Structures are given as C-alpha cells and as structure tokens.
C-alpha cells in the first residue's frame, strides 16, 4: 500500500511519499495531504554533525563512535556497547561472540523480520521456530518451553513493534536450562519491562539504526552486553579480529560503524526521549478514539513500556479491502510481516525436504490480520484525527 517501504517496484528508483501517492493514482491535491506510515528525520542538526565529521578527516570508526557507544549505554543500564554497521551485523556478531554454531539450536519467533533467523543460519546453527503471544506479538514463553531440546543453546526474543517480550519468564527458562539469551531489540529503543530496559536482560542485546527506526544513524547497529570479555570479543569481531593494527587475534570481519553515522546517531539519541513520549501519546490517542468493531487496537502487557515503533492493529475481515480504503483516504499503512519467516523460501524448502512442519497458529493468524498505521512523532493532531476517522469508517465499509 502507500508507504515508502512498499512502494511500486522500479529498478534504481528511490521513492518519496509524494511520488508513491502519485504513482498509485492519487490526485496532486490528495498527495500533498498524504500521511506516510513512517517519516525518517534528517534535520539540520544531523546534517551539521555529518559535515563536521567529514571536514575533520576522521571518518572511519573513531571518537564519534566511542562517544555514541558511551551515550547509548545510558539506555541499557550502563552496559558495554559496541557499535556496528547494521542491526543484522549486531545479531550475527552477538551469536558469534557467544560461541554459537554448528550443532546448536536457537529458538526464534517466526513472526519477525527475516534477519532474526538469518543471523542464526549465518553462524551455522539451526533455527527452531516458536509461536507468539497473540496480544503482544512477541515470543510466547510457553511455546519456548515446548520447543526446547537437548541441542537448544539459545533463545532470541524479538521485542516486536517496540513492545518488550516477556523477559522475566524467558530469562527464568534460560537460567533453568543454561541457555544464552540474545535480545533482538532492533525495533525497541527505550522499551522496558518492569523498569528494566530491553537490551539489559540477556547475554547480548541488539539494536538497529535503519532510517525508519525510532532513532537512526542513516544505517547502523549497536550491541549491548554486561560482560566485559564478550564486549572485547565483539570489538575484535567487528574489526578483522584486531585491537592493535595488524595484530589479528581472531578471525573477524569489517562491520565497523563510521564516524559519520555515529555523529548522526548521537544527535538522534538526544532527541529520542522526546520522540518516544510523543509516540506513546500518539498511540494513546489512537487507542482511545478507534472504535470500529472490526479493528482491534494493540494491547500492552502489565509492566511493559511499549515505545510504538509500529502501531499495529488487527483487521477482522477483508484486510486488503481495509488497506485500500485507508489508502484512498490518504493514510499510509503497511503489513509487517505478510509472510512468517518459516514460510519464506530459504526456510520453507529445506524444512519440506527434511519433513519438518511448524505448527504456529498464532503466527499465521497475525500475518493474515495485522496492519500498521502511522504513529511517528511528526503527526499533528489533525493527522491523528484523520487516521481515526478513516479507520473508524472501516466499521461501515467492510
């Protein structure tokens, strides 16, 4: 539908919201009032920070990265932070640093972006999919327990849409069975459960700074860990196994964050608290005023701080028709994720050959029903009212 993430396919073309609206057949007037599903912020402060670093001549991993790591650690109870070039790299390096590999199984929710499972495959471990809690869209502790086997080595809870997973229960399971926990917090900067921030529960926490995230660095990632030795291993892994130049200690890669990205990330970090409060306020407005009986608004678990990377509803009825109606009203919308990971080709085909079948009814149901609506901090009161009006009209139109 009408969002940059789901823009019409055209090789080499980068789409803005206005262009998507026109391409999809909206009038020029309608396109000007289109409310995008996401709105990345690149302001003058971010531009000035990038130019400052470029003019300094120190553009690769340097003082800006070190400062960004220190400042981001405030979000994860002062844990060690290691910056990398993407959220996927953060997941990959975390698993490598914890020694996971061939013969190990990692329990992962299938209702997530493919990177969650891809990182497991990249280290040679096997993905074991588990179902989700239908109210939070996060990994179900009961499903985790049912998925345990003698080969289980780790659990990867995903704090999907910005809602924290049930970490109290998941950590209890992990401690009972001696398992590592790697948190996929790529959508959950500043989310928390019972006062503890995500990224401060497991052996490692991972974050993404992709442009549509709640804060960004154009592209980048961060790993948090409470263990100094793990942090040192992560720093070696991101820099070809070197702490001192040409003194390679282990096999590593080049997944460093640049100082340009870090400088932008530092500016965004300073803005994050205000943006998060605005997202929470926007979500509260939507939840209070959306009354269509066939649209189920998101639930928040007791003790959870949901930071609404996405405001995701369930559509009871014809989802495609609902999305078309929202698009006609100029309301950006998107589905995250239409195909669960276990049904994607790289996972589905090997599982079929092996005779492995995943029974994930809540995952399949969510994939068929969810739609994400605009909730970003750039929304005005008028925007929020337009979203509510369009969504409530679905009660009569479907």
Steps between C-alpha positions, in 0.01 A plus 500: 500500500603865521824501693862540403570146623245358254545740210451382139792297374726679253872414477722788605211716621488652849150600604376780721150500648372758249627300202344180635166676537508627141618162363210330677250726326423763763443854382764768548283659767451171686871423480586820684292388801613139499606382848798263462525187709854599602689827484879481548649818647809655346513855629756777498664368819557162340637662183729728701631203701579304183673798336703565815638145492567510126697820542700348787643233270441230769209319342552131584443354847644760736406746776140545384438125517651481848285790618186350345565168673538675836187710454289207379602295804273724708205328328612153613585552868862593428591178322796479264396612151666409172397684182483320165372571150148352527254324725559178308872523571416559865303173511763309303796615710313440827444136410863462389633660819293261712647202316184380330540291187457163336301251705328769706132592484370853559133562574367792293151638432393456139295819518789741450724642228714232334822642649414342837525148355759585236755586769456154651551332164807715429684355801409146394244437774148366445190715536215362708186707451261564788158663509407843634273646766196621300467817709861626494619337173814397691647156569275285719682358807278190486597449136867538593471226761328273248783559250786405734721207404838362610657711222342831607779750568328837487174692483451810285196699619398780261354815655270538202350838410663649813318280755733313737480123497417315823862518613436408863362162393744450213801572722368253758480230232849585377651488849330170580643337187833682473417682177631825356250777421559738210241778491391628160415856607543643151154661520498578870736783599398608855234232548498340846339234716443567869751783483781301336582618148511255213857417414584467870354152558691251287863419432471743210248753373490624142368825350458637148543858381333460161337829385141396587587392854408718800852640478752448223855560382409468129606137545655326796461273799597465864569204729461521877651250742564484872820300457830681434664201331204458264523871417869462417427200277231700320745784437749253355235339280391833351856602408662201327592347836729791589528723803847618394561558130633192319493297823209274411391289798197321354322465166279806462325715244465866408163606641612826658278804537635817340544819698254670265229254601594527866481880493149481356408233756617725785270779384210256472573352842454844657159528334385146574341562840270771365415303189418194709261691725329640190463153349345372823263798509404450133433132565285584803291738286449235233407231750253726677324617184505198267161338555439295185388155623701321232828675589681371809745749652833387651520366855772587749611238754507588868829667591596556135615826348395476135683763294296447181747456223179386334138551598364167381132409493321181400240518224208262546380447144640589159842651577580584139174694469571680828846603382359621170247716686773647720710573194208677332470715812870593476605297804828312467485138610707184469518137608792387718528212417282341231702179485631336819865404480427126507304543176779686317685303233839468680324334794190343348678293234762339729233428762279336237787279385573402859133428570493771767167673557456802728165535680480875564131595494535839671785594267296414192194682634698816577659500154151487347348776715752769597522850354730775630376859508697827528612576857822694443571819699451731199123439506284802582171487687326545166695203361396282793137601458515414128646158581225432755227612260631277221542197727158538663340521156620144443231387741239600242692434180609137548 
